[in-house]
């Protein structure tokens, strides 16, 4: 019986180390995913602001080009952003 108890203690310590490593790995993975999500969100917001600026700048063009550029900007925003 004492031999079994010593093995149980060693096995418990091994499992504890494995659980800690698993927890650290999951936490680090979540951190990386959150950073990638945040970067993608900022990129999409920046792109949307650029398309909006392009739409507003096209307001200074003469009529045939203005309508075409604004329509293309709206179309791009709907498809991509």
N, C-alpha and C positions, 0 to 999 in steps of 0.2 A: 503494500500500500504506500509506503513512503516514496518508493521509486515513481509510482504513478503521480503522486502529488508534485514531485519535482518536475516531471514532464508537463503536467498541467500548468505549472507556473511559467515554464519556458514557452509553452504554446501560447499562453495568454499574453505574454510580452511580445511575441512575434505578431500575433493578431493585432495587438494595440499599435505596433509600429506600422503594420499594413494599413490600418484604418486611418492613422494620422497621415500617411503618405497619400492615401486616396483622397482624404479631405483637402489636403494642400493642392493636389492636382486638380480637383474639381474647382476649388476656389481660384486658382490661377487661370484655368480655362475660362471661367465666367468673367474674370477680369479682362482677358484678352478679347472675348466676344463683345463685351460691353464697349471697349475702346473702339473696336471695328465698327460697331453699330453707331456710335457717336460720330466717328469720322465720316461714315456714309451719310448720316443725317445732315451734318454740316456741309458736306459737298453738295447734296441735293438742294439745300437752302441757298447756297451760293449760286448754283446754276439757275435756280428759279429767279433769283434777284437779277442775274445777268440777262435772262430772257425778258424780264419786265423792263429793264433799262433799255434793251434793244427796241422793244415795242414803243417805249416813250420817245426814244431818239428818232425813230422812223416817222414820228409825227411832224418832223421838220422837212421831210422830203416832199417833192411835188406829188400830186395826186396819184398818178398811175403806180409809181414805185412805192409810195406810202402804204397804200392798201395791200399791195403784194407782200411787202416786208412784214407788215403787221399780221396779215393772215398766216404767213409762214411761221412767225414767232408764236402765234396762238396754236397752230398745228403742232409745232415742235413741243410746246409746253404740254399739250394734251397727251402726246405720244410718249415723250421721254420723262418729263418731270411728273 
